């Protein structure tokens, strides 16, 4: 058996996937080829170590309490994927209406966002009222308000020294900084090109991402 | 170690056999949550370990462990007692994690992977090499990590993993092979080299 072919078949051999004749050829090659023999031993060693990892790891907190509460509420009947961590935006209390509006706004953007505007906190003008522009603007306003409401706790954690932060918060806060930059850039781009519905979608997605990260930070802060 | 030996040494199977489980399952079928609590505590370490290694994220693993047990409670009628309850529960957990991964992939394309997080930080005190391996596994790309955890750690066969994930056997094997190569690169495996050098 040629060296290159033997090298390609090492993992199949390890997993018992080769036919008897091919396995015999490979065994003969391993007797003669030091490089393949070393590679095969490394593979065996890795798989042996994986098999020796402890089968059980205890979680850091008692998980039964949460299960018991959900059983009591009848939440066991909900599809598991609707109760994620981080909790999906539409499960948050900031209103199902906003989520519905967001979906409608994104779906309708191509056809109806003739003059979408970043909503800067002022009331919608007459042009916006009665059109889906208003829907998009209202959605954006709701998202911005939600982000602002969650910001104080997050900002406090971001301002804290590394060793004062809750365990596990570091990578999430780094991601928050990235998302904040994405929001700033998307806002600037959409203001410059308000006709571009793709930029509107990008901004909405960035806000969604920020809300999800804020939710994660809140959960970590609650536990610490 | 031969392939047959590897397969016969599937990790943790013996720990899944608890004599009291069949009676507990029957009580659960009648809505006895105390019996379910006992079942939970008998299996939570195993299910949490699976969720943690598949997600490489302790927060998600905790939530998914809870979700998996609630899904198990909801689907208890589909467990017919033909295999161990622990094995059935592990399949429920794998399905729960995979559903989450698919949903997450759709929703969170903006996020970077949490490469800097340390999902096994609480396992301090175990052998250094085990921690190195756990960390290296956690750093793998999601698809490769899940294939490696399900095959080499949990002991599922290629075909079983393909059925659970809905992917082709060839795809699973490719992910598994990729995972092993990445792990060997990242771990260096000095032990294997040393053994050969001393021959």
Boltz contact constraints between the chains, C-beta under 6 A:
constraints:
  - contact:
      token1: [A, 11]
      token2: [B, 177]
      max_distance: 6.0
  - contact:
      token1: [A, 15]
      token2: [B, 3]
      max_distance: 6.0
  - contact:
      token1: [A, 16]
      token2: [B, 3]
      max_distance: 6.0
  - contact:
      token1: [A, 38]
      token2: [B, 196]
      max_distance: 6.0
  - contact:
      token1: [A, 41]
      token2: [B, 192]
      max_distance: 6.0
  - contact:
      token1: [A, 42]
      token2: [B, 184]
      max_distance: 6.0
  - contact:
      token1: [A, 42]
      token2: [B, 189]
      max_distance: 6.0
  - contact:
      token1: [A, 42]
      token2: [B, 192]
      max_distance: 6.0
  - contact:
      token1: [A, 44]
      token2: [B, 1]
      max_distance: 6.0
  - contact:
      token1: [A, 45]
      token2: [B, 189]
      max_distance: 6.0
  - contact:
      token1: [A, 45]
      token2: [B, 191]
      max_distance: 6.0
  - contact:
      token1: [A, 45]
      token2: [B, 192]
      max_distance: 6.0
  - contact:
      token1: [A, 46]
      token2: [B, 180]
      max_distance: 6.0
  - contact:
      token1: [A, 46]
      token2: [B, 183]
      max_distance: 6.0
  - contact:
      token1: [A, 46]
      token2: [B, 184]
      max_distance: 6.0
  - contact:
      token1: [A, 47]
      token2: [B, 152]
      max_distance: 6.0
  - contact:
      token1: [A, 48]
      token2: [B, 1]
      max_distance: 6.0
  - contact:
      token1: [A, 49]
      token2: [B, 133]
      max_distance: 6.0
  - contact:
      token1: [A, 50]
      token2: [B, 152]
      max_distance: 6.0
  - contact:
      token1: [A, 50]
      token2: [B, 153]
      max_distance: 6.0
  - contact:
      token1: [A, 51]
      token2: [B, 9]
      max_distance: 6.0
  - contact:
      token1: [A, 51]
      token2: [B, 11]
      max_distance: 6.0
  - contact:
      token1: [A, 53]
      token2: [B, 153]
      max_distance: 6.0
  - contact:
      token1: [A, 55]
      token2: [B, 11]
      max_distance: 6.0
  - contact:
      token1: [A, 55]
      token2: [B, 12]
      max_distance: 6.0
  - contact:
      token1: [A, 55]
      token2: [B, 15]
      max_distance: 6.0
  - contact:
      token1: [A, 55]
      token2: [B, 46]
      max_distance: 6.0
  - contact:
      token1: [A, 56]
      token2: [B, 45]
      max_distance: 6.0
  - contact:
      token1: [A, 56]
      token2: [B, 46]
      max_distance: 6.0
  - contact:
      token1: [A, 56]
      token2: [B, 49]
      max_distance: 6.0
  - contact:
      token1: [A, 57]
      token2: [B, 48]
      max_distance: 6.0
  - contact:
      token1: [A, 57]
      token2: [B, 49]
      max_distance: 6.0
  - contact:
      token1: [A, 57]
      token2: [B, 52]
      max_distance: 6.0
  - contact:
      token1: [A, 58]
      token2: [B, 45]
      max_distance: 6.0
  - contact:
      token1: [A, 59]
      token2: [B, 48]
      max_distance: 6.0
  - contact:
      token1: [A, 59]
      token2: [B, 62]
      max_distance: 6.0
  - contact:
      token1: [A, 60]
      token2: [B, 122]
      max_distance: 6.0
  - contact:
      token1: [A, 63]
      token2: [B, 62]
      max_distance: 6.0
  - contact:
      token1: [A, 63]
      token2: [B, 65]
      max_distance: 6.0
  - contact:
      token1: [A, 63]
      token2: [B, 66]
      max_distance: 6.0
  - contact:
      token1: [A, 64]
      token2: [B, 37]
      max_distance: 6.0
  - contact:
      token1: [A, 64]
      token2: [B, 40]
      max_distance: 6.0
  - contact:
      token1: [A, 66]
      token2: [B, 66]
      max_distance: 6.0
  - contact:
      token1: [A, 67]
      token2: [B, 66]
      max_distance: 6.0
  - contact:
      token1: [A, 67]
      token2: [B, 69]
      max_distance: 6.0
  - contact:
      token1: [A, 71]
      token2: [B, 33]
      max_distance: 6.0
  - contact:
      token1: [A, 76]
      token2: [B, 70]
      max_distance: 6.0
  - contact:
      token1: [A, 76]
      token2: [B, 73]
      max_distance: 6.0
  - contact:
      token1: [A, 76]
      token2: [B, 74]
      max_distance: 6.0
  - contact:
      token1: [A, 80]
      token2: [B, 67]
      max_distance: 6.0
  - contact:
      token1: [A, 80]
      token2: [B, 71]
      max_distance: 6.0
  - contact:
      token1: [A, 80]
      token2: [B, 96]
      max_distance: 6.0
  - contact:
      token1: [A, 81]
      token2: [B, 99]
      max_distance: 6.0
  - contact:
      token1: [A, 81]
      token2: [B, 100]
      max_distance: 6.0
  - contact:
      token1: [A, 81]
      token2: [B, 103]
      max_distance: 6.0
  - contact:
      token1: [A, 85]
      token2: [B, 59]
      max_distance: 6.0
  - contact:
      token1: [A, 85]
      token2: [B, 60]
      max_distance: 6.0
  - contact:
      token1: [A, 85]
      token2: [B, 63]
      max_distance: 6.0
  - contact:
      token1: [A, 171]
      token2: [B, 114]
      max_distance: 6.0
  - contact:
      token1: [A, 171]
      token2: [B, 116]
      max_distance: 6.0
  - contact:
      token1: [A, 171]
      token2: [B, 117]
      max_distance: 6.0
  - contact:
      token1: [A, 175]
      token2: [B, 111]
      max_distance: 6.0
  - contact:
      token1: [A, 209]
      token2: [B, 110]
      max_distance: 6.0
